Amino acid sequence: MTCFLDELCMKRRNRPLRAVQPARTGVVVSSAPVSPSSSLRLLFVDLNNFASFPTLAIGLLVAALRGRGHKVDVLCPLAHDVPATERERRETLIDHTKRRIHLSDWKPFLGMRDILRRLETLRVERAHPVVLREIRKALSDPPDAILISAYLQHFNSVAAIAGLAQAQAQGVPVILGGPMFNLPEVADNWRKIAGVSAVVGAEVDRDLPDLVEALCRNTDALAFPGVVLPDGSRSVAARPLRNLDQTPVPDFTDFPWDRYPGRIVPMMTGRGCQWDKCLFCSDVISVSGRTFRTRSVESVLMEMQEQARRHETTNFLFVDLKLNSWPDMIRGIAKGIGRRVQGAEWIGTVHVDQRADNGLSRADLEAAAEGGMRRISFGLESGSQRLLDAMQKGSSVTRNSAFIRDAHAAGLSIRCTMFKGFPGETAADMEATARFLEEHALWLDRVRFNAFTVHTGTPIWTAITEKAEAGGGLSVTRLDPRRARVDTRTTEAHTPAYRRAKARVLDLVYQINRRPLRDTARQFDGLM
């Protein structure tokens, strides 16, 4: 790893931590509705098609719109038999083979590997004909506005929907939002889609009704932060949303609950990450990931109680970047949920950092399991301490090991994420990862192992662009601002020693992932 990248790490390590205070206690079920004469009829298109649970952002925004008195129809692809995205489940030899091909670094095969990757991207990113059919039906009686929630793989779908709106319902605003549209280069690509009226890169949990009304009534949409218009004009960048306890309880009534294998309610206790220093992380530069903010424990518990009542369930999925950013949150849920939702079970993601109190002691994990936690996920990334330090991950191999053993002993199902190809990674680093997995395979239930991806706007991308040698043998093959990513190749990955070590890692990942989950976490298989 070069001196330049080490210098960048040091600067970020020495950055002062921001003080964090819980938001005020309370929960907002709805805001005061406007008079019926001013209500709008809106179509909300959810392109984030999950197999096991509703989309949290949609629930929040629909609740805000209905709280203002607007009529909202939600188009969920799963409700119309569109195959949904499935996260990792118990694997077969076919899954193992696909991973080996996808992560191949054998030089003679790289051309074929890249072709296969591009074909898979085309398959995943195509506009689904059933979704377009349902859009055409909805446009036979045009709504006052169409709102689209999209990830960056949905460009073709957004373009097709906006085109239909132009052809069938000229003058109907098409408003696009998603987690990465706060990045200027991304918004600038997407605002050029014909038919899109505005691209929104902001947390609009409370402002969306006013923004929609402004666009429908041709008043100044640029009065709202984080808005980019088709001509490239833009408002000021949106600040992170504060007072999270004042956001409404998400409205999931439009989702096809009968089609989910279980009734699992997505939740979020806070936004952003207390650590906020990993050089590779794109989550903390997203709309809701910038700076850490938390809700109060009481607000979270009240929402769990309300959602359990609405949807007759006791299962919850916390989608926080890190559930232990404020350690008292995970403790508070474990301690208090039993009084609100009898038999509640829940899962979440944590960061095994090196704070003296990170909420993940053996006693904390035992208390969490006693309080209904069934599965815990964390970013292991690598078994090499040298590489973890280079990433500025803020974790240690020793503490990761202790966490895995303690969490397993407490009765929790454990999932971790890892990747190969971080700049400067060597065969010795990959060997260290293989040894770590061999030593801990019996205690891990799932491992998600991917190729390292550089995202624009992250510290590692800034380092690479400002100082070429900071890439540590990483060569940029393609810049893709539409997807906020950079395609890269590494030189070290082509060495026989590296490829042998990686093959050991992939075999271990398959051995782990082919096993069934612990019985207590079976209802959460495929999640986190």
N, C-alpha and C positions, 0 to 999 in steps of 0.2 A: 504494500500500500504506500502511496507516495506521501512525501512530506506535506504537499498541499492539502490532501484529504485529511491527514492527521491534524493539520492546522484548523480545517473547517470543523472537525469533531471537537477540538478543544474550545473553539469559540462557542459552539452550541452547548457544551457541557457547563461552561461558566456563565451561561445566561441565567439571570435571576428567576427563581420560580415565582409565579403569580399566586397571590393568596386567593383561596377559594372559599366561599361561604355558601352554605345551602340556601336555596330559595325559600321564600316564605311558604309556610304550610298552607295547603289548600288544593282544591282541584276544581277545574271549571268544566261543567257539563255542557254548557252552551252559552252563547252570548245573546243579548236581547235581540229578537228578530225585528227586521224593518217592516214597514207596512206592506200588505200584499200588493199594492199597486206598484211598488218599486222592486219586486222580486224578479229574478231572472230564471230562465230555464237553461241549465247547463249540462253538457255531456263531459264526463271525466273518463278519459281512456287510460287504463292502467296497463302499460306494456311490460311491467315487472311481474311476470307470471310464475308465481311460486307454487310448488306442489303441495306444501304442507301447512301454509299459514297465509293470512292476508298481508297486504302491503301496509306497513305502518304509516308511511307518509301520506298515502291516499286516505287512510282513516282520519288522520289529523286534519287534513285540508277539507275533506267532505264535512267533517263536524263543524269547522269554522264557517263554511259556506251555508250550511243548513241553519247554523245558529243565527245567521244574519237574515234568514227567511227565504233564501234561494232554493229552488227545486233542482236537485242534482240526480242524474242517472249515471251509474258507474258501469263501464264496459270492462268486465274482467274476462280475459281470454279463456280461463279455465272453465267458466260457466258455459262456454260454447264448445267444449271438448277440444280446445287447442292444447296439445301436449305441454305440460308445465316443466319448468326447470327443476331438476332433482339434484340435490347435493349428494355427497359421497355416502354410499351404503356399503353393505357387505359385498366385497369384490369377487370377481371371477377371473380366470386366466385371461379372458378377453380384455378386461380392464387393465391388467398388468401389461399385456402386450401393447395396448394403445399407449400407455404411459411410456414404455420403453421407446416406442417409435417417436412420440412427441418430444421426448427429452434426449434423443440421440445426438451425440457429438462426433460421430464417426465421419470423417471428412468425405469419403466417397458417397455417403448417404445424405449429406446435408441438402443437396438440391431436391431430392425426392421428399425429404422431411418437410422442407419449406412449402413444396407444392401441396402436400397433404394438409399442412396447417392452414394454407389459404383456402383449400376446399372446405375444410371444417368451418372456417370463419364465414364463408359464403352461406353455408347451410344454417348456421346459427343466426346470422344477421338478415336473412331474407324476411320480407314482409309476409306474414301468414295470410293466405287467402280468406280464411274464415273471419279473421279480424277485419279485413277490408270489406267483406260481405256485410258484417254487422254495422260497420260505419256507413255503408251505403243505405242500409235500412234506416238508421238513425237520421240520416240527412234527408230522407223523404219528407220529414217534418222538421226543418232545421231548428236547432237550439239557438239560444242567444250567443253562446260561445262554446268552443271546444277546448278543453284543457287536457294536455298530454303529459304524463309522468314517464320519463325515459331514462335509461342508462345509455352509455355511449355506444353500445352495440345495436341500438335501435334506430340508427340514422335512416335506413331504408324504409322502415315502418312509418317513421314520422313524415318522411318525404311523401310517401304514398297517401297517408291520411290527409296531410295538408293539401295535396293535389286534388283529392276527392272533394274536400271542402271548397276549394276554389271553383271546381267544375259544377258542383251541385248546390252550393249555398254561398254565392259570392257575398262578401260583406260580413260574414260570420267570423269573428276573431278566433284565431288558433293560438293558444298560449302554451308555450313549452317550458317545462321545468325539470330539473334533475340535480343530482348531487354534485356534478362537476361543471355546471354552467357558470360558476363564479370565476373560472379561469378565462381570462380575456381571449386567448387564442382559440379555445374551444367554442365559446359563445360566438366568436367572429365567424367560424365555419358554419355553425348551425343556423345562425340568423339569416343566412343566404338561401335557405330552403324556401322555394316558392310557396307562398300561402301561409307561412308562419308570421304571426303578427307581433310577437314579442318572445324573447328568450329571457327566462328569469333565473338568476343565480343568487338566491337569497332564501333565508328561512322565513317563509310567509305564513306561518301558522296563524298569525293574527291579522296580517295585512292583506291576505289574498282577496277577501270580499271587496275591499276598496279598490284593489288593483283591477279586478275583473270588471267592476262597475265602470271604472275609468276607461278601459279599453272598449267596452260595449257602448259607452256614451260619448266616445271620441273626445275625452278630456285628457289632461296631461299624464300619460303613463310614466314619464320620466320623473315625476314627482316622487316615485317610489324607488328606493335603493335597489341596486342589483338588476336593473332592467336594461336589455339591449334590444333596439328596434331594427327592422330589416335594412334601413339605410346606414346602419353602423353607429347611429347616435346612441349614447348610453348615459344612464344616470350614475350617481356616485356609487362606489362599491358598498355593498351591504355590510353592516357590522354584525357580529354574532348576536343572536337573540338572547336576551336576558330574561330573568323572572320566568323560568320554565314552568313553574307551578301554575302560571296563568294560561297555559295552553289548554285547549279543550280535551276531554276524553275522546280518543279516536272512535269514529263511527265505522264499524265493520259490518253493518247489517246487509250491505249489498254483495258481500262475497259468498261464493258457493260452499257454505259450510258442509253440506251433504257430500261434497266431493273430496274433502280432505280426509286422509286416513285417520286423523284424530283432531280434536278441537284444541288447537294451540294458539294462544293469543300473543302477538308480538308486543313487547314493551320496551321503553327506553327510560332509564333513570337519570341520565345526563348526556351531554354532548361534548365531543372532543376527548382529549386524552391528557391526563395530568403530566405524563412524561414528555410527550410532544417533541422528541429529539431524534427518533430513528431516521437515519439518512434516507432510507428507501420509502418511507411511508407516504402513500397518497391519500389515506383517509383523513389525515389532519390538515390537508389543504382543501378538502371538499367543503361544500356549503355549510354543513352542520358540524364538521370536524374541527373547525378552527377555534382554538382555545377551549379549555375545559370549563364547563358549567354544570352544576348539578341541581336536581330537584331535591326536595325534602323527602325523607323516608316516609313521612305520613302521607304525602301526596301520592307517592308510588303505591303504598298499601291501599289507599282508598280507590285508586284506579283499578288495581287488581280485583278488589272486592266488587266493583261495579261491572267490570268485564266478565267476571265469573257469573254474576247474576244475569247479565244480558245473554250470554252465549252458553250457559249451563256447562261450564268447564272448570277444571282445576289445574290446567296445564299452561305454563307461560314460558316464552322465549325472550330473554333479554338480548337486544341487539346492540347494546352499548359497545363502543370500541374497546372499553375496558371497565368492567363492572366494579373493580376495586380502585378506581382512581381516587375516590373518597372511601377509605376502608370501612367507615361506619355505615355505608350504604348496604354492602353485602351482609354485614352483621345485622343491620336493622331489618332487612327483609327476612333473614333466617329467624330472627327472634319474634317478629311481629306478625308474619303472614298467617300463622296458625289460628290467630284470633279472628282473622278476617275471612279466610277461605279455608275451610276444613279440608285437609288432604291435599293441599296445594303442592304441586311439583314444578320445578323450574330449572332452567339451564342458562349459562352465560359464559362470556369470554373474559379472561383476566390477563394481566401483565405480571409476570413473575419478576418484578424488579427488586432492587437491593435496598429499598427503604427499610429502616429498622422495624416499622410497622406498615406492612403492605396489605393487611387483612387476610393473609394466606398462611398463617401459622397452622401447625397441626391442630391446635384447639379451634381455630377459626374454621378450618375445613370440616372438622367433625361437627361443629355447631351448624354449619351450612347444610350438611347432609341430614342432620337431625331436623332442620327447618325446611326440608323439602327439596333441596338442590339434588339433582340426579346426574348432571353431566357438566363438565367444565372444560373449556377450550383455552388454549394459550398459544402464543407464537414462540415456538422453540427455535425455528429458523436454521440453526446449525449446532453441531456438537463441538465446534472449535471455539475456544475462548478468544483466540486471536481474531477470528472473523466476527464474533459478537461485538468485540471492542471496536473493530473497524466500522461496523454498522452503526455504532453508538446505540446499541440495543438496550443498554442499561440493565442487563441480566448477566448471570454467571452460570457456567456449566454446573458448578457445585450446587447452587441454589435451585436450578432447574431439576436436578436429580432428586434433591430432597423434596421438592414440591410434588413430583410425580409419585414418589413413594408414599408421601403423607396423604395425598388425595386418594390414591388407590386404597390405602388402609382405612380411610374414612368412609369408603363405599362409593366413591364417585367414579363415573365413567370418564375417561380422559381422552381428549382429542387435541392434536397439535398441528400447527402448520409449519412447513419447512420449504426451502427453495435452494436451488443450485445456481451458480453462475454470478454471485456477487463479485464486483470488481476486486481483483487480487486474490480470489479463492484459488488455492493450490490443491494438489493431490493429497498433501498432508492434512489439509482442512477436511477434505472429503473422507479421508480415512478416519479422522476423529469423529465425524458424524456417524460413520458406519459403526464404530466401536460403541458410541453412545446408544444407538438404537439397539444393538445387540444386548447391551447391559440392561435396557429398560423395556424391551419388547413385551415382556409378560404383563406389564402394568399399563400399557397403552392400548386403547380400543380402536382409534383411528388416527392415521397420519395423512395429511394432505400435502403432497410434495409436488412443487411446480418449478418452472424455470423462472429465474429472476427477471422481473420486468422493470424497466426504467420508465417512470411517468414524468411528463413535463411538469415543472413547478416544484418538484421535490428537491431537497438539498443535494442529493447525489447528481441529479440532472444539472443543477446549477454549477456544481463542481466540475462536471465533465465539460460543459459548454465554456466555462471561464478558463479552464486549464486542461488542455487535452490529456496530459500525462496523469491527471487525476483518475482517469478511467481504469487504471490498473490492468491494462491488457484488454479492455473492453472497446470494441470497435462498433461505431454506429452504422447500421446498414440502411435504416429508413426512419425518417421522422414523420409521425402521423398525428398532427394536431387535432384532427377530428375525433380521434379516440384518446387523446392526451397521453400517448405512449410513444416509445422509441424502440424500434427493433435493433437488437445488438447481437454481437458474437464475441466470444472470448477465445484467446489463443491457448490458455492453459488447459481448457476443456478438451483439447484435441490430443493430449498426451496419453499414452497407453496406461500409465499409472492412475491418472485421474479417472479414465473411463472404467478401469477395473474397480476402483473404489466406489464409483457411482453405481455400477452394476450391483455391488453388494448392498448398497443403500436401497436400491429399488426392489431387490429381492426381499429385504427385511420389511419394507413398506407393504409389499403384497402379503407377506406372512401375517402381518398385523391386521391388515384390512380385510382379510378373508375370514377372520373369526367373527362370531356373533357378538353383539354388545352385551354388557352386563344386563341381566334380566331387569333390574330396576330402571334402566334407561331405554328400554326397547321402544317406548312410544316416541322417543326423540331421535330415533335412528335417521340418519341423513341430514340432521340439523347441526349447525355449528361444527 
